[in-house]
Amino acid sequence: MKQTRADFDPAAPEDFDSAHAEYARLRAQCPVAHATELGGFWALTKYEDVKKAASDYAAFTTTVQNVIPKVAFTGRRPPLHLDPPEHTPYRKALNPLLSRERSDDLEPRARELTRAALASLVARGGGDICIEFSSHLPVQIFGEWMRMPGEWLETLHRQGREFVLAVHLNDPDKMKETSLRLYDMARALIAIRREHPEDPALDPTSALLEARHEGQGLPDELIVGSVRQILLVGIVAPLVMVGNMAVHLCRDRALQDQLRAHPDQIPAAVEEFLRLYTPYRGFARTAVQDVEIRGEKICAGEAVALLYGSANRDEEVFPDGDQFILNRPNIAEHLAFGRGPHNCPGLHLGRMELKVALEEILAATPNGFELAGEIAMSRWPEIGALSVPLRFL
């Protein structure tokens, strides 16, 4: 029987703080919550429950649905859409290209791109840090990592934004339409690499084409799906995180001044920002069999959201979880990059990108910055700001 209980409304309008207040209520009163909107799903809000479910792919599979709302209408996209051992060849091919060393190698170019992307805002004394900066920068850095033709980047930026908007509006037809355009880009890039192979130690598409599993190449259509997944997955989270960090620093001018004066503290600050403002509220799984969590029965086949954004503020694990505390003793335990076999493989690249962005924003605004308008919020599956107008002082 379909569950009709509604413990919270994931489609309710939100401001910058309201979702976190709602998750705090759920952690205290209804830690395993159910929602009827967005297709209906269970939501795990406590740290230990989220961590356990994220690691237990035998009980909670990602092969049916991996985000709320369900967006995968156009094909399987490894590695996120597969569980071990099927997903492993794709991770094995991509992981070396996402190592800390590769991220460090890319940092000088990322810094050049960051300064260039900030230049027009600096010249005008401000602007929308999300729409005019952090929506473009991840595409440019990703294009460098992916070794994409430069003339493709604006198209990727536009089509990526259209897909994200369709997801936020929960518009399945528009999701399919925009996703298929990204598939076209993936197939075009694969065709280029088939005709002109590059070093698989440097080029992600070539690495997937060269990968072997039990002596066989990976299936063509799953290579397409994997490249399609890669085209979008590293774009949205940095966009939201830069906006989230900017809002927090506008509210806490002392911290803004402290980090500007002590840039060596920025890596630790980024880590605490990731805990506090996890950009994905949580990926989804599907229960493989009936399971009971904290007295609630989740039936086989029901969708389960792993609310990383709630887990990372769980007071039982992170005291004063709603507060920014630099150098938390257990900061390494946060779940911003997930956990288990589907943890984010791009965590080193993401950390580098956010560090460089924050360093350069602070350096470019020696007199500080402040909010200059209304904040526009993202919707599921992201959590955080999509538009943050700033005034540079």
MIFIKE-54640 format. One record per residue (C-alpha): x, z, y; residue in one letter. Coordinates in Angstrom, 2 decimals, padded with zeros to 5 digits. Example, Ala and Ser with C-alpha at 12.3 -4.5 7.8 and 13.67 -1.06 7.14 Angstrom:
2
@xx:012.30 | zz:007.80 | yy:-004.50 | type:A $
@xx:013.67 | zz:007.14 | yy:-001.06 | type:S $
END
This chain:
393
@xx:000.00 | zz:000.00 | yy:000.00 | type:M $
@xx:001.32 | zz:-000.95 | yy:003.43 | type:K $
@xx:002.36 | zz:002.08 | yy:005.47 | type:Q $
@xx:000.23 | zz:002.40 | yy:008.63 | type:T $
@xx:001.74 | zz:005.56 | yy:010.12 | type:R $
@xx:003.24 | zz:005.10 | yy:013.58 | type:A $
@xx:005.70 | zz:007.85 | yy:014.56 | type:D $
@xx:007.06 | zz:005.84 | yy:017.48 | type:F $
@xx:006.54 | zz:002.48 | yy:019.18 | type:D $
@xx:009.64 | zz:000.25 | yy:019.14 | type:P $
@xx:007.86 | zz:-002.27 | yy:021.38 | type:A $
@xx:007.21 | zz:000.23 | yy:024.20 | type:A $
@xx:008.81 | zz:-000.59 | yy:027.59 | type:P $
@xx:012.15 | zz:001.15 | yy:028.08 | type:E $
@xx:014.46 | zz:002.17 | yy:030.87 | type:D $
@xx:018.15 | zz:002.98 | yy:030.53 | type:F $
@xx:017.53 | zz:006.47 | yy:029.11 | type:D $
@xx:014.11 | zz:006.42 | yy:027.46 | type:S $
@xx:015.12 | zz:005.11 | yy:024.02 | type:A $
@xx:017.76 | zz:007.81 | yy:023.66 | type:H $
@xx:015.23 | zz:010.47 | yy:024.67 | type:A $
@xx:012.80 | zz:009.14 | yy:022.08 | type:E $
@xx:015.47 | zz:009.16 | yy:019.36 | type:Y $
@xx:016.36 | zz:012.75 | yy:020.24 | type:A $
@xx:012.68 | zz:013.64 | yy:019.74 | type:R $
@xx:012.61 | zz:011.87 | yy:016.39 | type:L $
@xx:015.81 | zz:013.55 | yy:015.19 | type:R $
@xx:014.25 | zz:016.93 | yy:015.96 | type:A $
@xx:010.68 | zz:016.30 | yy:014.82 | type:Q $
@xx:010.57 | zz:013.25 | yy:012.53 | type:C $
@xx:014.07 | zz:012.23 | yy:011.40 | type:P $
@xx:012.74 | zz:009.63 | yy:008.94 | type:V $
@xx:010.23 | zz:007.86 | yy:011.16 | type:A $
@xx:007.89 | zz:004.94 | yy:010.62 | type:H $
@xx:006.84 | zz:002.22 | yy:013.05 | type:A $
@xx:004.10 | zz:-000.37 | yy:012.61 | type:T $
@xx:005.32 | zz:-002.77 | yy:015.33 | type:E $
@xx:008.02 | zz:-005.44 | yy:014.84 | type:L $
@xx:006.89 | zz:-006.06 | yy:011.29 | type:G $
@xx:006.68 | zz:-002.42 | yy:010.27 | type:G $
@xx:009.73 | zz:-000.43 | yy:009.16 | type:F $
@xx:011.23 | zz:002.99 | yy:008.51 | type:W $
@xx:013.88 | zz:004.31 | yy:010.89 | type:A $
@xx:016.68 | zz:006.68 | yy:009.88 | type:L $
@xx:017.76 | zz:008.68 | yy:012.92 | type:T $
@xx:020.18 | zz:011.30 | yy:011.54 | type:K $
@xx:023.90 | zz:010.66 | yy:011.20 | type:Y $
@xx:024.30 | zz:011.56 | yy:007.53 | type:E $
@xx:021.27 | zz:009.51 | yy:006.46 | type:D $
@xx:022.43 | zz:006.45 | yy:008.39 | type:V $
@xx:026.00 | zz:006.74 | yy:007.13 | type:K $
@xx:024.89 | zz:007.11 | yy:003.52 | type:K $
@xx:022.41 | zz:004.22 | yy:003.60 | type:A $
@xx:024.92 | zz:001.92 | yy:005.34 | type:A $
@xx:027.39 | zz:002.50 | yy:002.52 | type:S $
@xx:024.93 | zz:002.33 | yy:-000.39 | type:D $
@xx:024.23 | zz:-001.39 | yy:-000.82 | type:Y $
@xx:022.93 | zz:-000.79 | yy:-004.35 | type:A $
@xx:020.00 | zz:001.20 | yy:-002.93 | type:A $
@xx:019.65 | zz:-000.52 | yy:000.47 | type:F $
@xx:020.26 | zz:-004.26 | yy:000.38 | type:T $
@xx:021.05 | zz:-006.50 | yy:003.35 | type:T $
@xx:019.98 | zz:-009.67 | yy:001.54 | type:T $
@xx:016.32 | zz:-009.48 | yy:002.61 | type:V $
@xx:016.45 | zz:-008.43 | yy:006.25 | type:Q $
@xx:019.43 | zz:-007.29 | yy:008.30 | type:N $
@xx:017.99 | zz:-006.63 | yy:011.78 | type:V $
@xx:014.72 | zz:-005.52 | yy:013.33 | type:I $
@xx:012.84 | zz:-007.71 | yy:014.13 | type:P $
@xx:013.52 | zz:-010.10 | yy:011.26 | type:K $
@xx:015.34 | zz:-013.13 | yy:012.67 | type:V $
@xx:016.83 | zz:-014.96 | yy:009.68 | type:A $
@xx:014.36 | zz:-017.79 | yy:009.17 | type:F $
@xx:016.86 | zz:-020.63 | yy:008.99 | type:T $
@xx:019.20 | zz:-019.86 | yy:006.08 | type:G $
@xx:021.65 | zz:-017.35 | yy:004.63 | type:R $
@xx:024.55 | zz:-016.42 | yy:006.89 | type:R $
@xx:027.43 | zz:-014.69 | yy:005.09 | type:P $
@xx:028.92 | zz:-012.18 | yy:005.07 | type:P $
@xx:026.15 | zz:-010.16 | yy:006.77 | type:L $
@xx:023.36 | zz:-011.64 | yy:004.65 | type:H $
@xx:025.05 | zz:-010.96 | yy:001.31 | type:L $
@xx:025.98 | zz:-007.76 | yy:-000.52 | type:D $
@xx:029.17 | zz:-007.25 | yy:-002.53 | type:P $
@xx:030.51 | zz:-008.93 | yy:-004.53 | type:P $
@xx:028.95 | zz:-012.14 | yy:-003.11 | type:E $
@xx:029.92 | zz:-011.30 | yy:000.47 | type:H $
@xx:033.53 | zz:-010.41 | yy:-000.35 | type:T $
@xx:035.11 | zz:-013.92 | yy:-000.30 | type:P $
@xx:033.85 | zz:-014.46 | yy:003.24 | type:Y $
@xx:035.21 | zz:-011.14 | yy:004.48 | type:R $
@xx:038.48 | zz:-011.80 | yy:002.67 | type:K $
@xx:038.82 | zz:-015.14 | yy:004.47 | type:A $
@xx:037.97 | zz:-013.76 | yy:007.92 | type:L $
@xx:039.51 | zz:-010.28 | yy:007.93 | type:N $
@xx:043.14 | zz:-011.41 | yy:008.46 | type:P $
@xx:042.03 | zz:-013.37 | yy:011.53 | type:L $
@xx:040.43 | zz:-010.22 | yy:012.95 | type:L $
@xx:043.35 | zz:-007.86 | yy:012.42 | type:S $
@xx:044.69 | zz:-005.54 | yy:015.10 | type:R $
@xx:047.75 | zz:-007.78 | yy:015.37 | type:E $
@xx:045.67 | zz:-010.88 | yy:016.04 | type:R $
@xx:043.67 | zz:-008.98 | yy:018.62 | type:S $
@xx:046.86 | zz:-007.81 | yy:020.34 | type:D $
@xx:048.15 | zz:-011.39 | yy:020.38 | type:D $
@xx:044.97 | zz:-012.53 | yy:022.13 | type:L $
@xx:045.01 | zz:-009.78 | yy:024.77 | type:E $
@xx:047.11 | zz:-011.58 | yy:027.44 | type:P $
@xx:044.80 | zz:-014.58 | yy:027.34 | type:R $
@xx:041.75 | zz:-012.29 | yy:027.36 | type:A $
@xx:043.11 | zz:-010.64 | yy:030.50 | type:R $
@xx:043.56 | zz:-014.01 | yy:032.22 | type:E $
@xx:039.99 | zz:-014.97 | yy:031.35 | type:L $
@xx:038.69 | zz:-011.59 | yy:032.52 | type:T $
@xx:040.36 | zz:-011.84 | yy:035.92 | type:R $
@xx:039.07 | zz:-015.37 | yy:036.38 | type:A $
@xx:035.55 | zz:-014.33 | yy:035.42 | type:A $
@xx:035.63 | zz:-011.45 | yy:037.93 | type:L $
@xx:037.04 | zz:-013.48 | yy:040.81 | type:A $
@xx:033.75 | zz:-014.74 | yy:042.25 | type:S $
@xx:032.19 | zz:-011.27 | yy:042.16 | type:L $
@xx:035.22 | zz:-009.79 | yy:043.92 | type:V $
@xx:035.08 | zz:-012.51 | yy:046.57 | type:A $
@xx:031.38 | zz:-011.81 | yy:047.22 | type:R $
@xx:031.70 | zz:-008.04 | yy:047.10 | type:G $
@xx:029.63 | zz:-007.65 | yy:043.96 | type:G $
@xx:027.05 | zz:-009.32 | yy:041.76 | type:G $
@xx:025.38 | zz:-008.87 | yy:038.42 | type:D $
@xx:028.08 | zz:-007.60 | yy:036.06 | type:I $
@xx:026.08 | zz:-008.72 | yy:033.01 | type:C $
@xx:024.59 | zz:-012.06 | yy:034.03 | type:I $
@xx:027.60 | zz:-013.25 | yy:036.04 | type:E $
@xx:030.44 | zz:-011.65 | yy:034.08 | type:F $
@xx:029.84 | zz:-010.13 | yy:030.67 | type:S $
@xx:027.49 | zz:-012.84 | yy:029.44 | type:S $
@xx:030.24 | zz:-015.42 | yy:029.99 | type:H $
@xx:033.43 | zz:-013.53 | yy:029.15 | type:L $
@xx:032.73 | zz:-012.89 | yy:025.43 | type:P $
@xx:031.96 | zz:-016.59 | yy:024.94 | type:V $
@xx:035.28 | zz:-017.53 | yy:026.50 | type:Q $
@xx:037.31 | zz:-015.01 | yy:024.51 | type:I $
@xx:035.41 | zz:-015.91 | yy:021.36 | type:F $
@xx:036.11 | zz:-019.59 | yy:022.04 | type:G $
@xx:039.83 | zz:-018.83 | yy:022.14 | type:E $
@xx:039.66 | zz:-016.91 | yy:018.86 | type:W $
@xx:037.47 | zz:-019.54 | yy:017.21 | type:M $
@xx:039.63 | zz:-022.36 | yy:018.61 | type:R $
@xx:036.53 | zz:-024.19 | yy:019.78 | type:M $
@xx:036.61 | zz:-027.26 | yy:022.02 | type:P $
@xx:036.52 | zz:-025.92 | yy:025.57 | type:G $
@xx:033.70 | zz:-028.22 | yy:026.59 | type:E $
@xx:031.44 | zz:-026.52 | yy:024.00 | type:W $
@xx:031.57 | zz:-023.08 | yy:025.59 | type:L $
@xx:028.88 | zz:-023.53 | yy:028.22 | type:E $
@xx:026.57 | zz:-024.98 | yy:025.59 | type:T $
@xx:027.26 | zz:-021.98 | yy:023.33 | type:L $
@xx:026.60 | zz:-019.62 | yy:026.23 | type:H $
@xx:023.28 | zz:-021.27 | yy:027.01 | type:R $
@xx:022.08 | zz:-021.59 | yy:023.43 | type:Q $
@xx:023.21 | zz:-018.08 | yy:022.55 | type:G $
@xx:021.26 | zz:-016.62 | yy:025.47 | type:R $
@xx:018.16 | zz:-018.62 | yy:024.49 | type:E $
@xx:018.34 | zz:-017.29 | yy:020.94 | type:F $
@xx:018.80 | zz:-013.69 | yy:022.10 | type:V $
@xx:015.84 | zz:-014.04 | yy:024.49 | type:L $
@xx:013.67 | zz:-015.37 | yy:021.65 | type:A $
@xx:014.64 | zz:-012.35 | yy:019.54 | type:V $
@xx:013.83 | zz:-009.94 | yy:022.36 | type:H $
@xx:010.45 | zz:-011.60 | yy:022.80 | type:L $
@xx:009.91 | zz:-011.47 | yy:019.02 | type:N $
@xx:009.02 | zz:-015.19 | yy:019.08 | type:D $
@xx:009.65 | zz:-016.54 | yy:015.54 | type:P $
@xx:009.11 | zz:-020.20 | yy:016.47 | type:D $
@xx:011.59 | zz:-020.00 | yy:019.34 | type:K $
@xx:014.04 | zz:-018.07 | yy:017.13 | type:M $
@xx:013.97 | zz:-020.90 | yy:014.59 | type:K $
@xx:014.33 | zz:-023.60 | yy:017.24 | type:E $
@xx:017.29 | zz:-021.95 | yy:018.97 | type:T $
@xx:018.93 | zz:-020.89 | yy:015.70 | type:S $
@xx:018.83 | zz:-024.46 | yy:014.42 | type:L $
@xx:020.70 | zz:-025.62 | yy:017.53 | type:R $
@xx:023.44 | zz:-023.10 | yy:016.71 | type:L $
@xx:023.48 | zz:-024.47 | yy:013.15 | type:Y $
@xx:024.06 | zz:-027.93 | yy:014.61 | type:D $
@xx:027.09 | zz:-026.58 | yy:016.48 | type:M $
@xx:028.38 | zz:-024.95 | yy:013.29 | type:A $
@xx:028.07 | zz:-028.20 | yy:011.31 | type:R $
@xx:029.78 | zz:-030.15 | yy:014.09 | type:A $
@xx:032.71 | zz:-027.71 | yy:014.18 | type:L $
@xx:033.06 | zz:-027.83 | yy:010.39 | type:I $
@xx:033.06 | zz:-031.63 | yy:010.49 | type:A $
@xx:035.90 | zz:-031.55 | yy:013.01 | type:I $
@xx:037.93 | zz:-029.17 | yy:010.84 | type:R $
@xx:037.33 | zz:-031.24 | yy:007.71 | type:R $
@xx:038.69 | zz:-034.29 | yy:009.50 | type:E $
@xx:041.45 | zz:-032.44 | yy:011.34 | type:H $
@xx:042.32 | zz:-029.25 | yy:009.37 | type:P $
@xx:044.10 | zz:-026.43 | yy:011.19 | type:E $
@xx:046.20 | zz:-023.55 | yy:009.91 | type:D $
@xx:043.82 | zz:-021.22 | yy:008.03 | type:P $
@xx:045.98 | zz:-018.30 | yy:009.14 | type:A $
@xx:044.92 | zz:-019.09 | yy:012.71 | type:L $
@xx:041.60 | zz:-020.90 | yy:012.55 | type:D $
@xx:038.46 | zz:-019.17 | yy:011.17 | type:P $
@xx:036.64 | zz:-022.36 | yy:010.19 | type:T $
@xx:039.67 | zz:-023.69 | yy:008.33 | type:S $
@xx:040.06 | zz:-020.31 | yy:006.62 | type:A $
@xx:036.51 | zz:-020.53 | yy:005.27 | type:L $
@xx:037.04 | zz:-024.12 | yy:004.13 | type:L $
@xx:040.26 | zz:-023.14 | yy:002.35 | type:E $
@xx:038.85 | zz:-019.99 | yy:000.75 | type:A $
@xx:038.53 | zz:-019.86 | yy:-003.03 | type:R $
@xx:036.44 | zz:-017.58 | yy:-005.22 | type:H $
@xx:037.04 | zz:-017.68 | yy:-008.94 | type:E $
@xx:038.89 | zz:-020.95 | yy:-008.45 | type:G $
@xx:036.08 | zz:-022.66 | yy:-006.56 | type:Q $
@xx:035.56 | zz:-023.41 | yy:-002.89 | type:G $
@xx:032.75 | zz:-021.61 | yy:-001.09 | type:L $
@xx:029.36 | zz:-023.39 | yy:-001.09 | type:P $
@xx:029.08 | zz:-025.86 | yy:001.79 | type:D $
@xx:025.78 | zz:-024.54 | yy:003.12 | type:E $
@xx:027.02 | zz:-020.94 | yy:003.06 | type:L $
@xx:030.13 | zz:-021.97 | yy:005.00 | type:I $
@xx:027.76 | zz:-023.47 | yy:007.57 | type:V $
@xx:025.77 | zz:-020.22 | yy:007.58 | type:G $
@xx:028.91 | zz:-018.15 | yy:008.00 | type:S $
@xx:030.15 | zz:-020.21 | yy:010.97 | type:V $
@xx:026.64 | zz:-020.04 | yy:012.47 | type:R $
@xx:026.76 | zz:-016.23 | yy:012.12 | type:Q $
@xx:030.17 | zz:-016.06 | yy:013.74 | type:I $
@xx:029.04 | zz:-018.20 | yy:016.70 | type:L $
@xx:026.67 | zz:-015.49 | yy:017.92 | type:L $
@xx:027.65 | zz:-012.13 | yy:016.49 | type:V $
@xx:030.55 | zz:-011.44 | yy:018.86 | type:G $
@xx:028.77 | zz:-012.45 | yy:022.06 | type:I $
@xx:025.85 | zz:-010.07 | yy:022.60 | type:V $
@xx:027.39 | zz:-006.65 | yy:021.96 | type:A $
@xx:030.15 | zz:-006.96 | yy:024.64 | type:P $
@xx:027.58 | zz:-008.25 | yy:027.14 | type:L $
@xx:025.46 | zz:-005.13 | yy:026.69 | type:V $
@xx:028.41 | zz:-002.71 | yy:026.46 | type:M $
@xx:029.92 | zz:-003.81 | yy:029.77 | type:V $
@xx:026.57 | zz:-003.25 | yy:031.43 | type:G $
@xx:026.19 | zz:000.15 | yy:029.80 | type:N $
@xx:029.65 | zz:001.27 | yy:030.90 | type:M $
@xx:029.00 | zz:000.05 | yy:034.43 | type:A $
@xx:025.73 | zz:001.99 | yy:034.71 | type:V $
@xx:027.35 | zz:005.18 | yy:033.45 | type:H $
@xx:030.26 | zz:004.87 | yy:035.88 | type:L $
@xx:027.89 | zz:004.27 | yy:038.77 | type:C $
@xx:026.19 | zz:007.54 | yy:037.86 | type:R $
@xx:029.48 | zz:009.41 | yy:037.41 | type:D $
@xx:031.70 | zz:008.48 | yy:040.34 | type:R $
@xx:034.22 | zz:011.21 | yy:039.44 | type:A $
@xx:034.80 | zz:009.61 | yy:036.04 | type:L $
@xx:035.01 | zz:006.17 | yy:037.65 | type:Q $
@xx:037.73 | zz:007.44 | yy:040.00 | type:D $
@xx:039.50 | zz:009.31 | yy:037.18 | type:Q $
@xx:039.76 | zz:006.22 | yy:034.96 | type:L $
@xx:040.85 | zz:004.07 | yy:037.88 | type:R $
@xx:043.62 | zz:006.55 | yy:038.67 | type:A $
@xx:044.56 | zz:007.04 | yy:035.00 | type:H $
@xx:044.15 | zz:003.71 | yy:033.20 | type:P $
@xx:045.95 | zz:005.15 | yy:030.16 | type:D $
@xx:042.70 | zz:007.05 | yy:029.50 | type:Q $
@xx:040.62 | zz:003.86 | yy:029.29 | type:I $
@xx:041.02 | zz:003.24 | yy:025.52 | type:P $
@xx:039.72 | zz:006.73 | yy:024.78 | type:A $
@xx:036.93 | zz:006.25 | yy:027.32 | type:A $
@xx:035.88 | zz:002.99 | yy:025.66 | type:V $
@xx:035.64 | zz:004.80 | yy:022.33 | type:E $
@xx:033.36 | zz:007.46 | yy:023.79 | type:E $
@xx:031.29 | zz:004.79 | yy:025.54 | type:F $
@xx:030.87 | zz:003.04 | yy:022.19 | type:L $
@xx:029.55 | zz:006.27 | yy:020.67 | type:R $
@xx:027.30 | zz:007.07 | yy:023.61 | type:L $
@xx:025.97 | zz:003.55 | yy:024.21 | type:Y $
@xx:026.19 | zz:001.86 | yy:020.81 | type:T $
@xx:025.04 | zz:-001.69 | yy:021.67 | type:P $
@xx:023.10 | zz:-002.31 | yy:018.45 | type:Y $
@xx:020.45 | zz:000.29 | yy:017.84 | type:R $
@xx:020.86 | zz:-000.36 | yy:014.15 | type:G $
@xx:021.00 | zz:-003.01 | yy:011.52 | type:F $
@xx:018.30 | zz:-003.15 | yy:008.86 | type:A $
@xx:018.26 | zz:-002.85 | yy:005.11 | type:R $
@xx:015.53 | zz:-003.14 | yy:002.47 | type:T $
@xx:014.94 | zz:-000.43 | yy:-000.13 | type:A $
@xx:015.81 | zz:-001.77 | yy:-003.58 | type:V $
@xx:013.72 | zz:000.90 | yy:-005.31 | type:Q $
@xx:011.56 | zz:003.83 | yy:-004.29 | type:D $
@xx:013.67 | zz:006.48 | yy:-002.60 | type:V $
@xx:012.97 | zz:009.83 | yy:-000.95 | type:E $
@xx:014.82 | zz:010.91 | yy:002.20 | type:I $
@xx:014.06 | zz:014.28 | yy:003.82 | type:R $
@xx:010.74 | zz:014.41 | yy:002.01 | type:G $
@xx:009.61 | zz:010.92 | yy:003.03 | type:E $
@xx:008.99 | zz:008.33 | yy:000.32 | type:K $
@xx:010.30 | zz:004.87 | yy:001.16 | type:I $
@xx:008.93 | zz:002.32 | yy:-001.29 | type:C $
@xx:010.85 | zz:-000.57 | yy:-002.82 | type:A $
@xx:010.69 | zz:-003.63 | yy:-000.58 | type:G $
@xx:010.16 | zz:-001.71 | yy:002.68 | type:E $
@xx:012.42 | zz:-002.41 | yy:005.66 | type:A $
@xx:014.68 | zz:000.40 | yy:006.88 | type:V $
@xx:016.41 | zz:000.46 | yy:010.27 | type:A $
@xx:019.72 | zz:002.33 | yy:010.38 | type:L $
@xx:019.67 | zz:003.68 | yy:013.93 | type:L $
@xx:023.38 | zz:003.85 | yy:014.74 | type:Y $
@xx:022.48 | zz:004.49 | yy:018.38 | type:G $
@xx:020.62 | zz:007.64 | yy:017.34 | type:S $
@xx:023.12 | zz:008.75 | yy:014.70 | type:A $
@xx:025.94 | zz:008.63 | yy:017.24 | type:N $
@xx:024.15 | zz:011.24 | yy:019.38 | type:R $
@xx:023.24 | zz:013.55 | yy:016.48 | type:D $
@xx:024.07 | zz:017.04 | yy:017.76 | type:E $
@xx:024.91 | zz:018.24 | yy:014.25 | type:E $
@xx:027.90 | zz:015.87 | yy:014.24 | type:V $
@xx:028.61 | zz:015.33 | yy:017.95 | type:F $
@xx:027.94 | zz:018.51 | yy:019.98 | type:P $
@xx:026.47 | zz:017.71 | yy:023.41 | type:D $
@xx:025.79 | zz:014.28 | yy:021.99 | type:G $
@xx:024.12 | zz:013.00 | yy:025.17 | type:D $
@xx:027.20 | zz:013.83 | yy:027.24 | type:Q $
@xx:030.33 | zz:011.76 | yy:027.86 | type:F $
@xx:033.26 | zz:013.84 | yy:026.59 | type:I $
@xx:036.66 | zz:012.20 | yy:026.75 | type:L $
@xx:038.85 | zz:012.66 | yy:023.67 | type:N $
@xx:036.20 | zz:014.16 | yy:021.38 | type:R $
@xx:037.99 | zz:015.69 | yy:018.39 | type:P $
@xx:035.87 | zz:013.72 | yy:015.90 | type:N $
@xx:035.37 | zz:010.51 | yy:017.89 | type:I $
@xx:036.68 | zz:008.44 | yy:014.96 | type:A $
@xx:033.52 | zz:009.38 | yy:013.04 | type:E $
@xx:031.18 | zz:007.38 | yy:015.27 | type:H $
@xx:029.20 | zz:004.53 | yy:013.74 | type:L $
@xx:029.23 | zz:001.99 | yy:016.58 | type:A $
@xx:030.88 | zz:-000.56 | yy:014.29 | type:F $
@xx:028.76 | zz:000.41 | yy:011.29 | type:G $
@xx:030.02 | zz:001.78 | yy:008.02 | type:R $
@xx:030.46 | zz:000.59 | yy:004.45 | type:G $
@xx:030.90 | zz:-002.99 | yy:003.25 | type:P $
@xx:029.07 | zz:-004.41 | yy:006.25 | type:H $
@xx:031.02 | zz:-002.63 | yy:008.97 | type:N $
@xx:031.89 | zz:-004.94 | yy:011.86 | type:C $
@xx:034.99 | zz:-006.99 | yy:010.95 | type:P $
@xx:035.59 | zz:-007.73 | yy:014.64 | type:G $
@xx:036.09 | zz:-004.11 | yy:015.70 | type:L $
@xx:039.68 | zz:-004.63 | yy:016.88 | type:H $
@xx:038.73 | zz:-007.69 | yy:018.92 | type:L $
@xx:035.73 | zz:-005.86 | yy:020.36 | type:G $
@xx:037.75 | zz:-002.81 | yy:021.37 | type:R $
@xx:040.40 | zz:-004.98 | yy:023.01 | type:M $
@xx:037.81 | zz:-007.00 | yy:024.91 | type:E $
@xx:036.05 | zz:-003.90 | yy:026.26 | type:L $
@xx:039.33 | zz:-002.20 | yy:027.17 | type:K $
@xx:040.55 | zz:-005.21 | yy:029.12 | type:V $
@xx:037.19 | zz:-005.69 | yy:030.81 | type:A $
@xx:037.03 | zz:-002.07 | yy:031.96 | type:L $
@xx:040.67 | zz:-002.06 | yy:033.09 | type:E $
@xx:040.18 | zz:-005.19 | yy:035.17 | type:E $
@xx:036.82 | zz:-004.14 | yy:036.66 | type:I $
@xx:038.33 | zz:-000.85 | yy:037.82 | type:L $
@xx:041.49 | zz:-002.51 | yy:039.12 | type:A $
@xx:039.46 | zz:-005.09 | yy:041.05 | type:A $
@xx:037.36 | zz:-002.39 | yy:042.77 | type:T $
@xx:039.85 | zz:000.07 | yy:044.29 | type:P $
@xx:037.15 | zz:001.56 | yy:046.52 | type:N $
@xx:034.62 | zz:001.87 | yy:043.74 | type:G $
@xx:031.31 | zz:000.25 | yy:042.86 | type:F $
@xx:027.66 | zz:001.31 | yy:042.82 | type:E $
@xx:024.30 | zz:000.06 | yy:041.62 | type:L $
@xx:022.72 | zz:-002.51 | yy:043.92 | type:A $
@xx:019.37 | zz:-003.15 | yy:042.24 | type:G $
@xx:017.18 | zz:-002.63 | yy:039.21 | type:E $
@xx:018.61 | zz:-002.55 | yy:035.69 | type:I $
@xx:016.99 | zz:-004.91 | yy:033.17 | type:A $
@xx:017.01 | zz:-003.72 | yy:029.57 | type:M $
@xx:017.53 | zz:-005.48 | yy:026.26 | type:S $
@xx:015.09 | zz:-005.20 | yy:023.37 | type:R $
@xx:015.52 | zz:-004.75 | yy:019.64 | type:W $
@xx:017.95 | zz:-005.17 | yy:017.92 | type:P $
@xx:020.23 | zz:-004.43 | yy:020.90 | type:E $
@xx:020.00 | zz:-001.34 | yy:023.09 | type:I $
@xx:021.25 | zz:-001.25 | yy:026.65 | type:G $
@xx:021.52 | zz:-003.24 | yy:029.85 | type:A $
@xx:021.18 | zz:-007.01 | yy:030.21 | type:L $
@xx:021.27 | zz:-007.05 | yy:034.01 | type:S $
@xx:023.21 | zz:-004.62 | yy:036.22 | type:V $
@xx:023.56 | zz:-005.61 | yy:039.91 | type:P $
@xx:026.63 | zz:-003.97 | yy:041.45 | type:L $
@xx:027.96 | zz:-003.56 | yy:044.98 | type:R $
@xx:031.75 | zz:-003.39 | yy:045.29 | type:F $
@xx:032.66 | zz:-000.86 | yy:047.98 | type:L $
END
